[in-house]
Amino acid sequence: MSENRPTQPDRPVRDPDPARNRAYWERIERNAAEAPPLTNEQKATLRAIFAPVVAAMTREVK
């Protein structure tokens, strides 16, 4: 992980071997870093998909 990025939340264990698990998540981070930015249309679609989940979580927190 990069030192200038915020601390990542706990992640699921994808491999019981800590070295292989760490390598898995490092590969995921590299892939995400190399991906092109989302378009405004893609962002709007994701917001619409997750809006009900966020609303439900907000109600539970109160």
Biopython code that builds the backbone (N, CA, C, O; Angstrom):
import numpy as np
from Bio.PDB.StructureBuilder import StructureBuilder

atoms = [
    (1, "MET", "N", (0.837, -1.185, 0.000)),
    (1, "MET", "CA", (0.000, 0.000, 0.000)),
    (1, "MET", "C", (0.877, 1.241, 0.000)),
    (1, "MET", "O", (1.998, 1.242, 0.508)),
    (2, "SER", "N", (0.338, 2.277, -0.576)),
    (2, "SER", "CA", (1.075, 3.532, -0.647)),
    (2, "SER", "C", (1.017, 4.244, 0.701)),
    (2, "SER", "O", (-0.019, 4.238, 1.366)),
    (3, "GLU", "N", (2.125, 4.856, 1.101)),
    (3, "GLU", "CA", (2.180, 5.527, 2.400)),
    (3, "GLU", "C", (1.306, 6.782, 2.455)),
    (3, "GLU", "O", (0.889, 7.185, 3.541)),
    (4, "ASN", "N", (1.023, 7.404, 1.312)),
    (4, "ASN", "CA", (0.261, 8.653, 1.340)),
    (4, "ASN", "C", (-1.243, 8.430, 1.181)),
    (4, "ASN", "O", (-1.991, 9.395, 1.022)),
    (5, "ARG", "N", (-1.695, 7.188, 1.219)),
    (5, "ARG", "CA", (-3.125, 6.902, 1.133)),
    (5, "ARG", "C", (-3.680, 6.666, 2.531)),
    (5, "ARG", "O", (-2.949, 6.234, 3.422)),
    (6, "PRO", "N", (-4.967, 6.947, 2.730)),
    (6, "PRO", "CA", (-5.549, 6.694, 4.051)),
    (6, "PRO", "C", (-5.516, 5.199, 4.378)),
    (6, "PRO", "O", (-5.431, 4.353, 3.488)),
    (7, "THR", "N", (-5.582, 4.904, 5.653)),
    (7, "THR", "CA", (-5.587, 3.517, 6.101)),
    (7, "THR", "C", (-6.828, 2.817, 5.564)),
    (7, "THR", "O", (-7.932, 3.358, 5.625)),
    (8, "GLN", "N", (-6.641, 1.617, 5.040)),
    (8, "GLN", "CA", (-7.755, 0.848, 4.500)),
    (8, "GLN", "C", (-8.506, 0.155, 5.629)),
    (8, "GLN", "O", (-7.901, -0.264, 6.616)),
    (9, "PRO", "N", (-9.817, 0.036, 5.487)),
    (9, "PRO", "CA", (-10.570, -0.706, 6.502)),
    (9, "PRO", "C", (-10.188, -2.185, 6.447)),
    (9, "PRO", "O", (-9.555, -2.640, 5.495)),
    (10, "ASP", "N", (-10.581, -2.920, 7.474)),
    (10, "ASP", "CA", (-10.329, -4.358, 7.461)),
    (10, "ASP", "C", (-10.961, -4.952, 6.212)),
    (10, "ASP", "O", (-12.082, -4.610, 5.836)),
    (11, "ARG", "N", (-10.231, -5.830, 5.592)),
    (11, "ARG", "CA", (-10.714, -6.460, 4.363)),
    (11, "ARG", "C", (-10.912, -7.946, 4.602)),
    (11, "ARG", "O", (-10.310, -8.524, 5.507)),
    (12, "PRO", "N", (-11.758, -8.561, 3.785)),
    (12, "PRO", "CA", (-11.927, -10.008, 3.916)),
    (12, "PRO", "C", (-10.610, -10.728, 3.624)),
    (12, "PRO", "O", (-9.799, -10.253, 2.829)),
    (13, "VAL", "N", (-10.410, -11.839, 4.252)),
    (13, "VAL", "CA", (-9.225, -12.651, 3.986)),
    (13, "VAL", "C", (-9.528, -13.505, 2.766)),
    (13, "VAL", "O", (-10.440, -14.331, 2.792)),
    (14, "ARG", "N", (-8.770, -13.306, 1.707)),
    (14, "ARG", "CA", (-8.976, -14.055, 0.463)),
    (14, "ARG", "C", (-8.087, -15.294, 0.385)),
    (14, "ARG", "O", (-8.333, -16.195, -0.417)),
    (15, "ASP", "N", (-7.060, -15.331, 1.220)),
    (15, "ASP", "CA", (-6.165, -16.484, 1.260)),
    (15, "ASP", "C", (-5.661, -16.622, 2.690)),
    (15, "ASP", "O", (-5.264, -15.624, 3.289)),
    (16, "PRO", "N", (-5.665, -17.820, 3.253)),
    (16, "PRO", "CA", (-5.221, -17.969, 4.640)),
    (16, "PRO", "C", (-3.737, -17.644, 4.844)),
    (16, "PRO", "O", (-3.323, -17.318, 5.957)),
    (17, "ASP", "N", (-2.946, -17.730, 3.786)),
    (17, "ASP", "CA", (-1.524, -17.377, 3.867)),
    (17, "ASP", "C", (-1.419, -15.850, 3.850)),
    (17, "ASP", "O", (-1.802, -15.234, 2.855)),
    (18, "PRO", "N", (-0.914, -15.215, 4.915)),
    (18, "PRO", "CA", (-0.859, -13.751, 4.967)),
    (18, "PRO", "C", (-0.118, -13.113, 3.790)),
    (18, "PRO", "O", (-0.529, -12.058, 3.306)),
    (19, "ALA", "N", (0.959, -13.733, 3.326)),
    (19, "ALA", "CA", (1.711, -13.165, 2.204)),
    (19, "ALA", "C", (0.884, -13.190, 0.925)),
    (19, "ALA", "O", (0.868, -12.217, 0.171)),
    (20, "ARG", "N", (0.199, -14.301, 0.685)),
    (20, "ARG", "CA", (-0.640, -14.388, -0.529)),
    (20, "ARG", "C", (-1.854, -13.469, -0.416)),
    (20, "ARG", "O", (-2.270, -12.869, -1.407)),
    (21, "ASN", "N", (-2.421, -13.354, 0.777)),
    (21, "ASN", "CA", (-3.547, -12.448, 0.982)),
    (21, "ASN", "C", (-3.123, -11.000, 0.720)),
    (21, "ASN", "O", (-3.833, -10.252, 0.048)),
    (22, "ARG", "N", (-1.964, -10.609, 1.253)),
    (22, "ARG", "CA", (-1.444, -9.257, 1.029)),
    (22, "ARG", "C", (-1.192, -9.022, -0.463)),
    (22, "ARG", "O", (-1.514, -7.955, -0.987)),
    (23, "ALA", "N", (-0.617, -10.015, -1.146)),
    (23, "ALA", "CA", (-0.352, -9.890, -2.585)),
    (23, "ALA", "C", (-1.650, -9.725, -3.361)),
    (23, "ALA", "O", (-1.715, -8.949, -4.315)),
    (24, "TYR", "N", (-2.685, -10.455, -2.951)),
    (24, "TYR", "CA", (-3.994, -10.322, -3.610)),
    (24, "TYR", "C", (-4.487, -8.882, -3.538)),
    (24, "TYR", "O", (-4.856, -8.298, -4.557)),
    (25, "TRP", "N", (-4.494, -8.306, -2.330)),
    (25, "TRP", "CA", (-5.017, -6.961, -2.165)),
    (25, "TRP", "C", (-4.112, -5.913, -2.818)),
    (25, "TRP", "O", (-4.605, -4.889, -3.290)),
    (26, "GLU", "N", (-2.811, -6.149, -2.854)),
    (26, "GLU", "CA", (-1.914, -5.234, -3.565)),
    (26, "GLU", "C", (-2.217, -5.249, -5.058)),
    (26, "GLU", "O", (-2.189, -4.207, -5.712)),
    (27, "ARG", "N", (-2.511, -6.442, -5.600)),
    (27, "ARG", "CA", (-2.877, -6.548, -7.021)),
    (27, "ARG", "C", (-4.181, -5.797, -7.298)),
    (27, "ARG", "O", (-4.302, -5.113, -8.314)),
    (28, "ILE", "N", (-5.145, -5.925, -6.401)),
    (28, "ILE", "CA", (-6.417, -5.212, -6.558)),
    (28, "ILE", "C", (-6.163, -3.703, -6.566)),
    (28, "ILE", "O", (-6.713, -2.982, -7.399)),
    (29, "GLU", "N", (-5.331, -3.232, -5.638)),
    (29, "GLU", "CA", (-5.023, -1.794, -5.571)),
    (29, "GLU", "C", (-4.336, -1.314, -6.845)),
    (29, "GLU", "O", (-4.651, -0.234, -7.345)),
    (30, "ARG", "N", (-3.395, -2.108, -7.379)),
    (30, "ARG", "CA", (-2.718, -1.717, -8.629)),
    (30, "ARG", "C", (-3.712, -1.641, -9.770)),
    (30, "ARG", "O", (-3.682, -0.694, -10.555)),
    (31, "ASN", "N", (-4.598, -2.630, -9.873)),
    (31, "ASN", "CA", (-5.602, -2.625, -10.945)),
    (31, "ASN", "C", (-6.504, -1.407, -10.839)),
    (31, "ASN", "O", (-6.799, -0.760, -11.844)),
    (32, "ALA", "N", (-6.942, -1.094, -9.628)),
    (32, "ALA", "CA", (-7.815, 0.071, -9.437)),
    (32, "ALA", "C", (-7.088, 1.365, -9.768)),
    (32, "ALA", "O", (-7.679, 2.277, -10.347)),
    (33, "ALA", "N", (-5.810, 1.454, -9.406)),
    (33, "ALA", "CA", (-5.038, 2.667, -9.669)),
    (33, "ALA", "C", (-4.826, 2.881, -11.178)),
    (33, "ALA", "O", (-4.722, 4.020, -11.634)),
    (34, "GLU", "N", (-4.762, 1.801, -11.937)),
    (34, "GLU", "CA", (-4.524, 1.897, -13.376)),
    (34, "GLU", "C", (-5.803, 2.092, -14.184)),
    (34, "GLU", "O", (-5.744, 2.404, -15.373)),
    (35, "ALA", "N", (-6.939, 1.912, -13.557)),
    (35, "ALA", "CA", (-8.211, 2.034, -14.271)),
    (35, "ALA", "C", (-8.480, 3.488, -14.627)),
    (35, "ALA", "O", (-8.113, 4.394, -13.878)),
    (36, "PRO", "N", (-9.124, 3.714, -15.778)),
    (36, "PRO", "CA", (-9.464, 5.099, -16.132)),
    (36, "PRO", "C", (-10.519, 5.648, -15.182)),
    (36, "PRO", "O", (-11.274, 4.882, -14.583)),
    (37, "PRO", "N", (-10.575, 6.969, -15.041)),
    (37, "PRO", "CA", (-11.594, 7.541, -14.154)),
    (37, "PRO", "C", (-12.997, 7.253, -14.680)),
    (37, "PRO", "O", (-13.208, 7.076, -15.880)),
    (38, "LEU", "N", (-13.943, 7.213, -13.753)),
    (38, "LEU", "CA", (-15.338, 6.991, -14.143)),
    (38, "LEU", "C", (-15.892, 8.221, -14.848)),
    (38, "LEU", "O", (-15.523, 9.351, -14.528)),
    (39, "THR", "N", (-16.777, 7.991, -15.807)),
    (39, "THR", "CA", (-17.469, 9.103, -16.460)),
    (39, "THR", "C", (-18.572, 9.595, -15.524)),
    (39, "THR", "O", (-18.921, 8.914, -14.560)),
    (40, "ASN", "N", (-19.115, 10.766, -15.804)),
    (40, "ASN", "CA", (-20.224, 11.286, -14.990)),
    (40, "ASN", "C", (-21.424, 10.348, -15.048)),
    (40, "ASN", "O", (-22.119, 10.163, -14.049)),
    (41, "GLU", "N", (-21.668, 9.755, -16.218)),
    (41, "GLU", "CA", (-22.789, 8.820, -16.352)),
    (41, "GLU", "C", (-22.571, 7.578, -15.481)),
    (41, "GLU", "O", (-23.511, 7.096, -14.850)),
    (42, "GLN", "N", (-21.347, 7.062, -15.444)),
    (42, "GLN", "CA", (-21.053, 5.909, -14.601)),
    (42, "GLN", "C", (-21.213, 6.258, -13.119)),
    (42, "GLN", "O", (-21.742, 5.461, -12.344)),
    (43, "LYS", "N", (-20.758, 7.442, -12.733)),
    (43, "LYS", "CA", (-20.910, 7.876, -11.339)),
    (43, "LYS", "C", (-22.380, 7.986, -10.966)),
    (43, "LYS", "O", (-22.782, 7.548, -9.888)),
    (44, "ALA", "N", (-23.184, 8.567, -11.847)),
    (44, "ALA", "CA", (-24.615, 8.716, -11.571)),
    (44, "ALA", "C", (-25.281, 7.350, -11.436)),
    (44, "ALA", "O", (-26.134, 7.156, -10.570)),
    (45, "THR", "N", (-24.896, 6.408, -12.286)),
    (45, "THR", "CA", (-25.457, 5.056, -12.220)),
    (45, "THR", "C", (-25.123, 4.403, -10.887)),
    (45, "THR", "O", (-25.992, 3.805, -10.252)),
    (46, "LEU", "N", (-23.879, 4.515, -10.464)),
    (46, "LEU", "CA", (-23.481, 3.923, -9.182)),
    (46, "LEU", "C", (-24.206, 4.585, -8.011)),
    (46, "LEU", "O", (-24.621, 3.908, -7.071)),
    (47, "ARG", "N", (-24.359, 5.912, -8.071)),
    (47, "ARG", "CA", (-25.095, 6.594, -7.000)),
    (47, "ARG", "C", (-26.526, 6.083, -6.925)),
    (47, "ARG", "O", (-27.055, 5.860, -5.836)),
    (48, "ALA", "N", (-27.155, 5.897, -8.087)),
    (48, "ALA", "CA", (-28.538, 5.410, -8.109)),
    (48, "ALA", "C", (-28.623, 3.986, -7.561)),
    (48, "ALA", "O", (-29.571, 3.646, -6.853)),
    (49, "ILE", "N", (-27.647, 3.168, -7.885)),
    (49, "ILE", "CA", (-27.644, 1.786, -7.403)),
    (49, "ILE", "C", (-27.510, 1.736, -5.883)),
    (49, "ILE", "O", (-28.210, 0.973, -5.216)),
    (50, "PHE", "N", (-26.606, 2.554, -5.338)),
    (50, "PHE", "CA", (-26.309, 2.472, -3.912)),
    (50, "PHE", "C", (-27.143, 3.416, -3.044)),
    (50, "PHE", "O", (-27.061, 3.336, -1.819)),
    (51, "ALA", "N", (-27.931, 4.292, -3.629)),
    (51, "ALA", "CA", (-28.724, 5.239, -2.844)),
    (51, "ALA", "C", (-29.640, 4.540, -1.832)),
    (51, "ALA", "O", (-29.697, 4.976, -0.682)),
    (52, "PRO", "N", (-30.359, 3.472, -2.212)),
    (52, "PRO", "CA", (-31.205, 2.806, -1.210)),
    (52, "PRO", "C", (-30.395, 2.204, -0.056)),
    (52, "PRO", "O", (-30.853, 2.200, 1.087)),
    (53, "VAL", "N", (-29.212, 1.704, -0.347)),
    (53, "VAL", "CA", (-28.372, 1.121, 0.701)),
    (53, "VAL", "C", (-27.908, 2.208, 1.664)),
    (53, "VAL", "O", (-27.948, 2.026, 2.881)),
    (54, "VAL", "N", (-27.471, 3.327, 1.120)),
    (54, "VAL", "CA", (-27.004, 4.433, 1.954)),
    (54, "VAL", "C", (-28.149, 4.972, 2.799)),
    (54, "VAL", "O", (-27.965, 5.270, 3.980)),
    (55, "ALA", "N", (-29.325, 5.098, 2.205)),
    (55, "ALA", "CA", (-30.483, 5.601, 2.951)),
    (55, "ALA", "C", (-30.832, 4.658, 4.100)),
    (55, "ALA", "O", (-31.128, 5.108, 5.207)),
    (56, "ALA", "N", (-30.797, 3.361, 3.839)),
    (56, "ALA", "CA", (-31.106, 2.386, 4.889)),
    (56, "ALA", "C", (-30.068, 2.443, 6.001)),
    (56, "ALA", "O", (-30.416, 2.379, 7.180)),
    (57, "MET", "N", (-28.800, 2.561, 5.635)),
    (57, "MET", "CA", (-27.747, 2.643, 6.645)),
    (57, "MET", "C", (-27.890, 3.907, 7.487)),
    (57, "MET", "O", (-27.659, 3.885, 8.696)),
    (58, "THR", "N", (-28.271, 5.002, 6.847)),
    (58, "THR", "CA", (-28.443, 6.267, 7.560)),
    (58, "THR", "C", (-29.574, 6.155, 8.571)),
    (58, "THR", "O", (-29.466, 6.661, 9.687)),
    (59, "ARG", "N", (-30.660, 5.490, 8.181)),
    (59, "ARG", "CA", (-31.780, 5.309, 9.110)),
    (59, "ARG", "C", (-31.373, 4.448, 10.307)),
    (59, "ARG", "O", (-31.809, 4.705, 11.429)),
    (60, "GLU", "N", (-30.543, 3.430, 10.076)),
    (60, "GLU", "CA", (-30.124, 2.530, 11.149)),
    (60, "GLU", "C", (-29.231, 3.234, 12.149)),
    (60, "GLU", "O", (-29.275, 2.912, 13.336)),
    (61, "VAL", "N", (-28.418, 4.187, 11.706)),
    (61, "VAL", "CA", (-27.451, 4.867, 12.559)),
    (61, "VAL", "C", (-28.164, 5.804, 13.522)),
    (61, "VAL", "O", (-27.702, 5.982, 14.649)),
    (62, "LYS", "N", (-29.270, 6.406, 13.117)),
    (62, "LYS", "CA", (-29.959, 7.387, 13.947)),
    (62, "LYS", "C", (-30.560, 6.793, 15.178)),
    (62, "LYS", "O", (-31.173, 7.507, 15.971)),
]
sb = StructureBuilder()
sb.init_structure("model")
sb.init_model(0)
sb.init_chain("A")
sb.init_seg("    ")
for serial, (resi, resn, name, xyz) in enumerate(atoms, 1):
    if name == "N":
        sb.init_residue(resn, " ", resi, " ")
    sb.init_atom(name, np.array(xyz, "f"), 0.0, 1.0, " ", f" {name:<3s}", serial, name[0])
structure = sb.get_structure()
